[in-house]
Amino acid sequence: MSKPSKKPEKKPAFWQKQIEYWKSSGLSQDRFCQEKEIKKSTFQYWRRKLSKEHETISIVPVKLMEETPAILKKESSGLTIQCSDHFYIDLSVGFDPQS
């Protein structure tokens, strides 16, 4: 019976260390991967995968003003809040009865 493969290349801890080494090295990804004899596509895969595991989403309270300041009433075209590349909130003029 064969033993399970224990290649360090497939362990997240190995790749986390490689990413830390790369960040502290000052080298480009290309150069770092060449020197470590790592496929750049594999390095990039693990970099994306591990960064997504550390993402956190926080909800924070937002205090709304009772009345819109006069300067905003004259020139406002709405409000867009972009939270990430894929998520945004767009409040256009006219979204409520007052505007």
Secondary structure, 3 states (H helix, E strand, C coil): CCCCCCCHHHCHHHHHHHHHHHHHHCCCHHHHHHHHCCCHHHHHHHHHHHHHHCCCCCCCCCCCCCCCCHHHHHHCCEEEEECCCCCEEEEECCCCCCC
